[in-house]
Amino acid sequence: MLHICRSGSDWERRHLLFRDWLRHDARDHEAYATLKQSLAQRDWPDMNAYASAKGPLIEDITARAEKWAAQGAWLSPRLFTEFRDVP
């Protein structure tokens, strides 16, 4: 699946943070993978139902990722672009 979003948008930030947090935290990575594998075994009426089933875990993981980011442990890729542009 391909997602297209506006560069620098909140949507982009949230998804990159979520990705990077899963790379950082093995427990949340495993929990998310296990949930997705379990949900993939079901028949869904549409993708919205599947996405809703992932919602509670995604919210929990996102809260931990946001805390991690607030502690300064994560810099969004946009910040790296800005640093590169500094003369």
SEFIZA-3560 file (N, C-alpha, C; in Angstrom, 3 decimals):
REM SEFIZA-3560
<numar><xx>0.844</xx><yy>-1.170</yy><zz>0.000</zz><atom>N</atom></numar>
<numar><xx>0.000</xx><yy>0.000</yy><zz>0.000</zz><atom>CA</atom></numar>
<numar><xx>0.891</xx><yy>1.235</yy><zz>0.000</zz><atom>C</atom></numar>
<numar><xx>0.509</xx><yy>2.202</yy><zz>-0.745</zz><atom>N</atom></numar>
<numar><xx>1.248</xx><yy>3.452</yy><zz>-0.846</zz><atom>CA</atom></numar>
<numar><xx>0.404</xx><yy>4.569</yy><zz>-0.250</zz><atom>C</atom></numar>
<numar><xx>1.013</xx><yy>5.354</yy><zz>0.621</zz><atom>N</atom></numar>
<numar><xx>0.351</xx><yy>6.529</yy><zz>1.192</zz><atom>CA</atom></numar>
<numar><xx>1.041</xx><yy>7.760</yy><zz>0.624</zz><atom>C</atom></numar>
<numar><xx>0.251</xx><yy>8.711</yy><zz>0.210</zz><atom>N</atom></numar>
<numar><xx>0.786</xx><yy>9.977</yy><zz>-0.286</zz><atom>CA</atom></numar>
<numar><xx>0.258</xx><yy>11.076</yy><zz>0.619</zz><atom>C</atom></numar>
<numar><xx>1.172</xx><yy>11.946</yy><zz>1.053</zz><atom>N</atom></numar>
<numar><xx>0.758</xx><yy>13.033</yy><zz>1.935</zz><atom>CA</atom></numar>
<numar><xx>1.594</xx><yy>14.272</yy><zz>1.632</zz><atom>C</atom></numar>
<numar><xx>1.135</xx><yy>15.371</yy><zz>2.162</zz><atom>N</atom></numar>
<numar><xx>1.851</xx><yy>16.632</yy><zz>1.999</zz><atom>CA</atom></numar>
<numar><xx>3.091</xx><yy>16.625</yy><zz>2.885</zz><atom>C</atom></numar>
<numar><xx>4.212</xx><yy>16.990</yy><zz>2.314</zz><atom>N</atom></numar>
<numar><xx>5.459</xx><yy>17.065</yy><zz>3.067</zz><atom>CA</atom></numar>
<numar><xx>5.320</xx><yy>18.079</yy><zz>4.194</zz><atom>C</atom></numar>
<numar><xx>5.724</xx><yy>17.668</yy><zz>5.387</zz><atom>N</atom></numar>
<numar><xx>5.651</xx><yy>18.555</yy><zz>6.540</zz><atom>CA</atom></numar>
<numar><xx>4.308</xx><yy>18.570</yy><zz>7.241</zz><atom>C</atom></numar>
<numar><xx>3.353</xx><yy>17.766</yy><zz>6.763</zz><atom>N</atom></numar>
<numar><xx>2.022</xx><yy>17.751</yy><zz>7.380</zz><atom>CA</atom></numar>
<numar><xx>2.045</xx><yy>16.988</yy><zz>8.703</zz><atom>C</atom></numar>
<numar><xx>1.024</xx><yy>17.217</yy><zz>9.510</zz><atom>N</atom></numar>
<numar><xx>0.899</xx><yy>16.491</yy><zz>10.766</zz><atom>CA</atom></numar>
<numar><xx>0.730</xx><yy>14.996</yy><zz>10.504</zz><atom>C</atom></numar>
<numar><xx>0.009</xx><yy>14.644</yy><zz>9.449</zz><atom>N</atom></numar>
<numar><xx>-0.181</xx><yy>13.241</yy><zz>9.080</zz><atom>CA</atom></numar>
<numar><xx>1.176</xx><yy>12.588</yy><zz>8.830</zz><atom>C</atom></numar>
<numar><xx>2.022</xx><yy>13.273</yy><zz>8.066</zz><atom>N</atom></numar>
<numar><xx>3.356</xx><yy>12.739</yy><zz>7.789</zz><atom>CA</atom></numar>
<numar><xx>4.141</xx><yy>12.569</yy><zz>9.091</zz><atom>C</atom></numar>
<numar><xx>4.116</xx><yy>13.580</yy><zz>9.938</zz><atom>N</atom></numar>
<numar><xx>4.862</xx><yy>13.521</yy><zz>11.193</zz><atom>CA</atom></numar>
<numar><xx>4.423</xx><yy>12.343</yy><zz>12.052</zz><atom>C</atom></numar>
<numar><xx>3.102</xx><yy>12.188</yy><zz>12.215</zz><atom>N</atom></numar>
<numar><xx>2.586</xx><yy>11.097</yy><zz>13.049</zz><atom>CA</atom></numar>
<numar><xx>3.012</xx><yy>9.729</yy><zz>12.527</zz><atom>C</atom></numar>
<numar><xx>2.931</xx><yy>9.551</yy><zz>11.228</zz><atom>N</atom></numar>
<numar><xx>3.271</xx><yy>8.252</yy><zz>10.662</zz><atom>CA</atom></numar>
<numar><xx>4.771</xx><yy>7.970</yy><zz>10.707</zz><atom>C</atom></numar>
<numar><xx>5.589</xx><yy>8.967</yy><zz>10.502</zz><atom>N</atom></numar>
<numar><xx>7.035</xx><yy>8.766</yy><zz>10.613</zz><atom>CA</atom></numar>
<numar><xx>7.440</xx><yy>8.510</yy><zz>12.061</zz><atom>C</atom></numar>
<numar><xx>6.812</xx><yy>9.227</yy><zz>12.988</zz><atom>N</atom></numar>
<numar><xx>7.094</xx><yy>8.985</yy><zz>14.401</zz><atom>CA</atom></numar>
<numar><xx>6.693</xx><yy>7.565</yy><zz>14.784</zz><atom>C</atom></numar>
<numar><xx>5.521</xx><yy>7.132</yy><zz>14.356</zz><atom>N</atom></numar>
<numar><xx>5.050</xx><yy>5.780</yy><zz>14.655</zz><atom>CA</atom></numar>
<numar><xx>6.031</xx><yy>4.747</yy><zz>14.099</zz><atom>C</atom></numar>
<numar><xx>6.440</xx><yy>4.933</yy><zz>12.853</zz><atom>N</atom></numar>
<numar><xx>7.409</xx><yy>4.020</yy><zz>12.239</zz><atom>CA</atom></numar>
<numar><xx>8.707</xx><yy>3.972</yy><zz>13.030</zz><atom>C</atom></numar>
<numar><xx>9.230</xx><yy>5.140</yy><zz>13.350</zz><atom>N</atom></numar>
<numar><xx>10.515</xx><yy>5.196</yy><zz>14.050</zz><atom>CA</atom></numar>
<numar><xx>10.417</xx><yy>4.637</yy><zz>15.463</zz><atom>C</atom></numar>
<numar><xx>9.274</xx><yy>4.856</yy><zz>16.124</zz><atom>N</atom></numar>
<numar><xx>9.094</xx><yy>4.284</yy><zz>17.455</zz><atom>CA</atom></numar>
<numar><xx>9.095</xx><yy>2.753</yy><zz>17.382</zz><atom>C</atom></numar>
<numar><xx>8.414</xx><yy>2.192</yy><zz>16.390</zz><atom>N</atom></numar>
<numar><xx>8.394</xx><yy>0.735</yy><zz>16.266</zz><atom>CA</atom></numar>
<numar><xx>9.791</xx><yy>0.182</yy><zz>15.988</zz><atom>C</atom></numar>
<numar><xx>10.613</xx><yy>0.939</yy><zz>15.296</zz><atom>N</atom></numar>
<numar><xx>12.001</xx><yy>0.528</yy><zz>15.079</zz><atom>CA</atom></numar>
<numar><xx>12.802</xx><yy>0.606</yy><zz>16.377</zz><atom>C</atom></numar>
<numar><xx>12.413</xx><yy>1.507</yy><zz>17.261</zz><atom>N</atom></numar>
<numar><xx>13.124</xx><yy>1.740</yy><zz>18.517</zz><atom>CA</atom></numar>
<numar><xx>12.699</xx><yy>0.770</yy><zz>19.626</zz><atom>C</atom></numar>
<numar><xx>11.411</xx><yy>0.454</yy><zz>19.687</zz><atom>N</atom></numar>
<numar><xx>10.866</xx><yy>-0.301</yy><zz>20.819</zz><atom>CA</atom></numar>
<numar><xx>10.414</xx><yy>-1.696</yy><zz>20.376</zz><atom>C</atom></numar>
<numar><xx>11.161</xx><yy>-2.712</yy><zz>20.779</zz><atom>N</atom></numar>
<numar><xx>10.892</xx><yy>-4.088</yy><zz>20.351</zz><atom>CA</atom></numar>
<numar><xx>9.545</xx><yy>-4.607</yy><zz>20.855</zz><atom>C</atom></numar>
<numar><xx>9.149</xx><yy>-4.222</yy><zz>22.061</zz><atom>N</atom></numar>
<numar><xx>7.872</xx><yy>-4.722</yy><zz>22.599</zz><atom>CA</atom></numar>
<numar><xx>6.683</xx><yy>-4.200</yy><zz>21.800</zz><atom>C</atom></numar>
<numar><xx>6.684</xx><yy>-2.901</yy><zz>21.518</zz><atom>N</atom></numar>
<numar><xx>5.575</xx><yy>-2.361</yy><zz>20.724</zz><atom>CA</atom></numar>
<numar><xx>5.628</xx><yy>-2.883</yy><zz>19.289</zz><atom>C</atom></numar>
<numar><xx>6.820</xx><yy>-3.062</yy><zz>18.758</zz><atom>N</atom></numar>
<numar><xx>6.962</xx><yy>-3.632</yy><zz>17.414</zz><atom>CA</atom></numar>
<numar><xx>6.317</xx><yy>-5.016</yy><zz>17.368</zz><atom>C</atom></numar>
<numar><xx>6.624</xx><yy>-5.836</yy><zz>18.348</zz><atom>N</atom></numar>
<numar><xx>6.078</xx><yy>-7.197</yy><zz>18.400</zz><atom>CA</atom></numar>
<numar><xx>4.571</xx><yy>-7.180</yy><zz>18.621</zz><atom>C</atom></numar>
<numar><xx>4.094</xx><yy>-6.316</yy><zz>19.504</zz><atom>N</atom></numar>
<numar><xx>2.653</xx><yy>-6.233</yy><zz>19.766</zz><atom>CA</atom></numar>
<numar><xx>1.893</xx><yy>-5.822</yy><zz>18.511</zz><atom>C</atom></numar>
<numar><xx>2.425</xx><yy>-4.852</yy><zz>17.778</zz><atom>N</atom></numar>
<numar><xx>1.766</xx><yy>-4.383</yy><zz>16.563</zz><atom>CA</atom></numar>
<numar><xx>1.797</xx><yy>-5.466</yy><zz>15.484</zz><atom>C</atom></numar>
<numar><xx>2.932</xx><yy>-6.130</yy><zz>15.322</zz><atom>N</atom></numar>
<numar><xx>3.044</xx><yy>-7.203</yy><zz>14.330</zz><atom>CA</atom></numar>
<numar><xx>2.086</xx><yy>-8.348</yy><zz>14.657</zz><atom>C</atom></numar>
<numar><xx>2.012</xx><yy>-8.712</yy><zz>15.924</zz><atom>N</atom></numar>
<numar><xx>1.122</xx><yy>-9.795</yy><zz>16.344</zz><atom>CA</atom></numar>
<numar><xx>-0.332</xx><yy>-9.443</yy><zz>16.075</zz><atom>C</atom></numar>
<numar><xx>-0.715</xx><yy>-8.210</yy><zz>16.406</zz><atom>N</atom></numar>
<numar><xx>-2.089</xx><yy>-7.781</yy><zz>16.148</zz><atom>CA</atom></numar>
<numar><xx>-2.393</xx><yy>-7.817</yy><zz>14.654</zz><atom>C</atom></numar>
<numar><xx>-1.508</xx><yy>-7.281</yy><zz>13.844</zz><atom>N</atom></numar>
<numar><xx>-1.749</xx><yy>-7.260</yy><zz>12.393</zz><atom>CA</atom></numar>
<numar><xx>-1.858</xx><yy>-8.670</yy><zz>11.822</zz><atom>C</atom></numar>
<numar><xx>-1.015</xx><yy>-9.585</yy><zz>12.295</zz><atom>N</atom></numar>
<numar><xx>-1.082</xx><yy>-10.971</yy><zz>11.818</zz><atom>CA</atom></numar>
<numar><xx>-2.404</xx><yy>-11.620</yy><zz>12.220</zz><atom>C</atom></numar>
<numar><xx>-2.848</xx><yy>-11.345</yy><zz>13.428</zz><atom>N</atom></numar>
<numar><xx>-4.122</xx><yy>-11.880</yy><zz>13.896</zz><atom>CA</atom></numar>
<numar><xx>-5.285</xx><yy>-11.315</yy><zz>13.088</zz><atom>C</atom></numar>
<numar><xx>-5.272</xx><yy>-10.018</yy><zz>12.876</zz><atom>N</atom></numar>
<numar><xx>-6.361</xx><yy>-9.378</yy><zz>12.130</zz><atom>CA</atom></numar>
<numar><xx>-6.383</xx><yy>-9.801</yy><zz>10.670</zz><atom>C</atom></numar>
<numar><xx>-5.225</xx><yy>-10.136</yy><zz>10.119</zz><atom>N</atom></numar>
<numar><xx>-5.146</xx><yy>-10.553</yy><zz>8.715</zz><atom>CA</atom></numar>
<numar><xx>-5.855</xx><yy>-11.887</yy><zz>8.479</zz><atom>C</atom></numar>
<numar><xx>-6.082</xx><yy>-12.651</yy><zz>9.536</zz><atom>N</atom></numar>
<numar><xx>-6.756</xx><yy>-13.944</yy><zz>9.409</zz><atom>CA</atom></numar>
<numar><xx>-8.279</xx><yy>-13.807</yy><zz>9.300</zz><atom>C</atom></numar>
<numar><xx>-8.787</xx><yy>-12.621</yy><zz>9.561</zz><atom>N</atom></numar>
<numar><xx>-10.238</xx><yy>-12.393</yy><zz>9.550</zz><atom>CA</atom></numar>
<numar><xx>-10.694</xx><yy>-11.863</yy><zz>8.199</zz><atom>C</atom></numar>
<numar><xx>-11.985</xx><yy>-12.035</yy><zz>7.956</zz><atom>N</atom></numar>
<numar><xx>-12.613</xx><yy>-11.417</yy><zz>6.789</zz><atom>CA</atom></numar>
<numar><xx>-13.213</xx><yy>-10.094</yy><zz>7.245</zz><atom>C</atom></numar>
<numar><xx>-12.869</xx><yy>-9.032</yy><zz>6.547</zz><atom>N</atom></numar>
<numar><xx>-13.330</xx><yy>-7.694</yy><zz>6.917</zz><atom>CA</atom></numar>
<numar><xx>-14.281</xx><yy>-7.174</yy><zz>5.849</zz><atom>C</atom></numar>
<numar><xx>-15.350</xx><yy>-6.499</yy><zz>6.272</zz><atom>N</atom></numar>
<numar><xx>-16.272</xx><yy>-5.946</yy><zz>5.278</zz><atom>CA</atom></numar>
<numar><xx>-15.614</xx><yy>-4.848</yy><zz>4.439</zz><atom>C</atom></numar>
<numar><xx>-14.662</xx><yy>-4.148</yy><zz>5.044</zz><atom>N</atom></numar>
<numar><xx>-13.922</xx><yy>-3.105</yy><zz>4.329</zz><atom>CA</atom></numar>
<numar><xx>-12.681</xx><yy>-2.734</yy><zz>5.136</zz><atom>C</atom></numar>
<numar><xx>-11.827</xx><yy>-1.923</yy><zz>4.552</zz><atom>N</atom></numar>
<numar><xx>-10.577</xx><yy>-1.537</yy><zz>5.210</zz><atom>CA</atom></numar>
<numar><xx>-10.815</xx><yy>-0.662</yy><zz>6.438</zz><atom>C</atom></numar>
<numar><xx>-11.931</xx><yy>0.052</yy><zz>6.462</zz><atom>N</atom></numar>
<numar><xx>-12.221</xx><yy>0.896</yy><zz>7.626</zz><atom>CA</atom></numar>
<numar><xx>-12.438</xx><yy>0.049</yy><zz>8.879</zz><atom>C</atom></numar>
<numar><xx>-13.084</xx><yy>-1.089</yy><zz>8.737</zz><atom>N</atom></numar>
<numar><xx>-13.296</xx><yy>-1.974</yy><zz>9.885</zz><atom>CA</atom></numar>
<numar><xx>-11.962</xx><yy>-2.524</yy><zz>10.381</zz><atom>C</atom></numar>
<numar><xx>-11.106</xx><yy>-2.893</yy><zz>9.458</zz><atom>N</atom></numar>
<numar><xx>-9.768</xx><yy>-3.381</yy><zz>9.812</zz><atom>CA</atom></numar>
<numar><xx>-8.978</xx><yy>-2.288</yy><zz>10.537</zz><atom>C</atom></numar>
<numar><xx>-9.004</xx><yy>-1.084</yy><zz>9.993</zz><atom>N</atom></numar>
<numar><xx>-8.285</xx><yy>0.037</yy><zz>10.610</zz><atom>CA</atom></numar>
<numar><xx>-8.838</xx><yy>0.335</yy><zz>12.002</zz><atom>C</atom></numar>
<numar><xx>-10.142</xx><yy>0.263</yy><zz>12.163</zz><atom>N</atom></numar>
<numar><xx>-10.749</xx><yy>0.508</yy><zz>13.476</zz><atom>CA</atom></numar>
<numar><xx>-10.312</xx><yy>-0.533</yy><zz>14.500</zz><atom>C</atom></numar>
<numar><xx>-10.136</xx><yy>-1.761</yy><zz>14.063</zz><atom>N</atom></numar>
<numar><xx>-9.703</xx><yy>-2.819</yy><zz>14.981</zz><atom>CA</atom></numar>
<numar><xx>-8.281</xx><yy>-2.576</yy><zz>15.475</zz><atom>C</atom></numar>
<numar><xx>-7.470</xx><yy>-1.929</yy><zz>14.669</zz><atom>N</atom></numar>
<numar><xx>-6.099</xx><yy>-1.603</yy><zz>15.081</zz><atom>CA</atom></numar>
<numar><xx>-6.050</xx><yy>-0.355</yy><zz>15.952</zz><atom>C</atom></numar>
<numar><xx>-7.100</xx><yy>0.442</yy><zz>15.921</zz><atom>N</atom></numar>
<numar><xx>-7.121</xx><yy>1.746</yy><zz>16.562</zz><atom>CA</atom></numar>
<numar><xx>-6.664</xx><yy>1.822</yy><zz>18.006</zz><atom>C</atom></numar>
<numar><xx>-7.217</xx><yy>0.994</yy><zz>18.902</zz><atom>N</atom></numar>
<numar><xx>-6.806</xx><yy>1.101</yy><zz>20.311</zz><atom>CA</atom></numar>
<numar><xx>-5.306</xx><yy>0.876</yy><zz>20.528</zz><atom>C</atom></numar>
<numar><xx>-4.734</xx><yy>-0.121</yy><zz>19.866</zz><atom>N</atom></numar>
<numar><xx>-3.301</xx><yy>-0.357</yy><zz>20.039</zz><atom>CA</atom></numar>
<numar><xx>-2.497</xx><yy>0.783</yy><zz>19.420</zz><atom>C</atom></numar>
<numar><xx>-2.922</xx><yy>1.262</yy><zz>18.271</zz><atom>N</atom></numar>
<numar><xx>-2.216</xx><yy>2.379</yy><zz>17.640</zz><atom>CA</atom></numar>
<numar><xx>-2.238</xx><yy>3.602</yy><zz>18.551</zz><atom>C</atom></numar>
<numar><xx>-3.365</xx><yy>3.866</yy><zz>19.193</zz><atom>N</atom></numar>
<numar><xx>-3.444</xx><yy>5.004</yy><zz>20.119</zz><atom>CA</atom></numar>
<numar><xx>-2.480</xx><yy>4.837</yy><zz>21.287</zz><atom>C</atom></numar>
<numar><xx>-2.418</xx><yy>3.640</yy><zz>21.847</zz><atom>N</atom></numar>
<numar><xx>-1.496</xx><yy>3.380</yy><zz>22.963</zz><atom>CA</atom></numar>
<numar><xx>-0.041</xx><yy>3.556</yy><zz>22.532</zz><atom>C</atom></numar>
<numar><xx>0.295</xx><yy>2.977</yy><zz>21.392</zz><atom>N</atom></numar>
<numar><xx>1.670</xx><yy>3.076</yy><zz>20.893</zz><atom>CA</atom></numar>
<numar><xx>2.015</xx><yy>4.524</yy><zz>20.571</zz><atom>C</atom></numar>
<numar><xx>1.086</xx><yy>5.231</yy><zz>19.948</zz><atom>N</atom></numar>
<numar><xx>1.326</xx><yy>6.628</yy><zz>19.587</zz><atom>CA</atom></numar>
<numar><xx>1.576</xx><yy>7.477</yy><zz>20.824</zz><atom>C</atom></numar>
<numar><xx>0.856</xx><yy>7.216</yy><zz>21.901</zz><atom>N</atom></numar>
<numar><xx>1.071</xx><yy>7.975</yy><zz>23.145</zz><atom>CA</atom></numar>
<numar><xx>2.497</xx><yy>7.773</yy><zz>23.653</zz><atom>C</atom></numar>
<numar><xx>2.984</xx><yy>6.546</yy><zz>23.606</zz><atom>N</atom></numar>
<numar><xx>4.366</xx><yy>6.289</yy><zz>24.037</zz><atom>CA</atom></numar>
<numar><xx>5.366</xx><yy>6.938</yy><zz>23.085</zz><atom>C</atom></numar>
<numar><xx>5.076</xx><yy>6.903</yy><zz>21.797</zz><atom>N</atom></numar>
<numar><xx>5.964</xx><yy>7.520</yy><zz>20.809</zz><atom>CA</atom></numar>
<numar><xx>6.018</xx><yy>9.035</yy><zz>20.996</zz><atom>C</atom></numar>
<numar><xx>4.880</xx><yy>9.644</yy><zz>21.270</zz><atom>N</atom></numar>
<numar><xx>4.846</xx><yy>11.093</yy><zz>21.488</zz><atom>CA</atom></numar>
<numar><xx>5.644</xx><yy>11.474</yy><zz>22.737</zz><atom>C</atom></numar>
<numar><xx>5.542</xx><yy>10.668</yy><zz>23.778</zz><atom>N</atom></numar>
<numar><xx>6.321</xx><yy>10.930</yy><zz>24.986</zz><atom>CA</atom></numar>
<numar><xx>7.813</xx><yy>10.845</yy><zz>24.669</zz><atom>C</atom></numar>
<numar><xx>8.196</xx><yy>9.848</yy><zz>23.921</zz><atom>N</atom></numar>
<numar><xx>9.584</xx><yy>9.658</yy><zz>23.487</zz><atom>CA</atom></numar>
<numar><xx>10.059</xx><yy>10.880</yy><zz>22.701</zz><atom>C</atom></numar>
<numar><xx>9.227</xx><yy>11.350</yy><zz>21.770</zz><atom>N</atom></numar>
<numar><xx>9.582</xx><yy>12.519</yy><zz>20.963</zz><atom>CA</atom></numar>
<numar><xx>9.691</xx><yy>13.772</yy><zz>21.831</zz><atom>C</atom></numar>
<numar><xx>8.779</xx><yy>13.929</yy><zz>22.790</zz><atom>N</atom></numar>
<numar><xx>8.790</xx><yy>15.106</yy><zz>23.666</zz><atom>CA</atom></numar>
<numar><xx>10.040</xx><yy>15.159</yy><zz>24.535</zz><atom>C</atom></numar>
<numar><xx>10.627</xx><yy>14.009</yy><zz>24.809</zz><atom>N</atom></numar>
<numar><xx>11.854</xx><yy>13.953</yy><zz>25.603</zz><atom>CA</atom></numar>
<numar><xx>13.090</xx><yy>14.278</yy><zz>24.765</zz><atom>C</atom></numar>
<numar><xx>12.873</xx><yy>14.568</yy><zz>23.492</zz><atom>N</atom></numar>
<numar><xx>13.987</xx><yy>14.929</yy><zz>22.619</zz><atom>CA</atom></numar>
<numar><xx>14.717</xx><yy>13.751</yy><zz>22.013</zz><atom>C</atom></numar>
<numar><xx>14.140</xx><yy>12.560</yy><zz>22.134</zz><atom>N</atom></numar>
<numar><xx>14.799</xx><yy>11.361</yy><zz>21.616</zz><atom>CA</atom></numar>
<numar><xx>14.573</xx><yy>11.165</yy><zz>20.120</zz><atom>C</atom></numar>
<numar><xx>13.678</xx><yy>11.949</yy><zz>19.521</zz><atom>N</atom></numar>
<numar><xx>13.348</xx><yy>11.783</yy><zz>18.102</zz><atom>CA</atom></numar>
<numar><xx>13.298</xx><yy>13.143</yy><zz>17.429</zz><atom>C</atom></numar>
<numar><xx>13.927</xx><yy>13.239</yy><zz>16.292</zz><atom>N</atom></numar>
<numar><xx>13.821</xx><yy>14.429</yy><zz>15.451</zz><atom>CA</atom></numar>
<numar><xx>13.168</xx><yy>14.020</yy><zz>14.148</zz><atom>C</atom></numar>
<numar><xx>12.152</xx><yy>14.754</yy><zz>13.756</zz><atom>N</atom></numar>
<numar><xx>11.466</xx><yy>14.411</yy><zz>12.517</zz><atom>CA</atom></numar>
<numar><xx>12.396</xx><yy>14.627</yy><zz>11.333</zz><atom>C</atom></numar>
<numar><xx>12.173</xx><yy>13.912</yy><zz>10.236</zz><atom>N</atom></numar>
<numar><xx>13.002</xx><yy>14.111</yy><zz>9.046</zz><atom>CA</atom></numar>
<numar><xx>12.990</xx><yy>15.554</yy><zz>8.557</zz><atom>C</atom></numar>
<numar><xx>11.908</xx><yy>16.277</yy><zz>8.782</zz><atom>N</atom></numar>
<numar><xx>11.838</xx><yy>17.682</yy><zz>8.366</zz><atom>CA</atom></numar>
<numar><xx>12.910</xx><yy>18.504</yy><zz>9.084</zz><atom>C</atom></numar>
<numar><xx>13.166</xx><yy>18.210</yy><zz>10.349</zz><atom>N</atom></numar>
<numar><xx>14.212</xx><yy>18.931</yy><zz>11.068</zz><atom>CA</atom></numar>
<numar><xx>15.573</xx><yy>18.681</yy><zz>10.444</zz><atom>C</atom></numar>
<numar><xx>15.815</xx><yy>17.468</yy><zz>9.988</zz><atom>N</atom></numar>
<numar><xx>17.082</xx><yy>17.176</yy><zz>9.341</zz><atom>CA</atom></numar>
<numar><xx>17.240</xx><yy>17.998</yy><zz>8.065</zz><atom>C</atom></numar>
<numar><xx>16.166</xx><yy>18.177</yy><zz>7.320</zz><atom>N</atom></numar>
<numar><xx>16.215</xx><yy>18.998</yy><zz>6.116</zz><atom>CA</atom></numar>
<numar><xx>16.570</xx><yy>20.431</yy><zz>6.479</zz><atom>C</atom></numar>
<numar><xx>15.966</xx><yy>20.943</yy><zz>7.552</zz><atom>N</atom></numar>
<numar><xx>16.260</xx><yy>22.312</yy><zz>7.966</zz><atom>CA</atom></numar>
<numar><xx>17.714</xx><yy>22.446</yy><zz>8.395</zz><atom>C</atom></numar>
<numar><xx>18.233</xx><yy>21.467</yy><zz>9.121</zz><atom>N</atom></numar>
<numar><xx>19.637</xx><yy>21.523</yy><zz>9.527</zz><atom>CA</atom></numar>
<numar><xx>20.554</xx><yy>21.523</yy><zz>8.306</zz><atom>C</atom></numar>
<numar><xx>20.227</xx><yy>20.743</yy><zz>7.323</zz><atom>N</atom></numar>
<numar><xx>21.042</xx><yy>20.664</yy><zz>6.114</zz><atom>CA</atom></numar>
<numar><xx>21.056</xx><yy>22.012</yy><zz>5.387</zz><atom>C</atom></numar>
<numar><xx>19.968</xx><yy>22.743</yy><zz>5.489</zz><atom>N</atom></numar>
<numar><xx>19.850</xx><yy>24.014</yy><zz>4.784</zz><atom>CA</atom></numar>
<numar><xx>20.524</xx><yy>25.173</yy><zz>5.504</zz><atom>C</atom></numar>
<numar><xx>21.000</xx><yy>24.951</yy><zz>6.720</zz><atom>N</atom></numar>
<numar><xx>21.680</xx><yy>26.018</yy><zz>7.462</zz><atom>CA</atom></numar>
<numar><xx>23.046</xx><yy>26.251</yy><zz>6.835</zz><atom>C</atom></numar>
<numar><xx>23.369</xx><yy>27.527</yy><zz>6.499</zz><atom>N</atom></numar>
<numar><xx>24.671</xx><yy>27.792</yy><zz>5.862</zz><atom>CA</atom></numar>
<numar><xx>25.833</xx><yy>27.555</yy><zz>6.800</zz><atom>C</atom></numar>
//
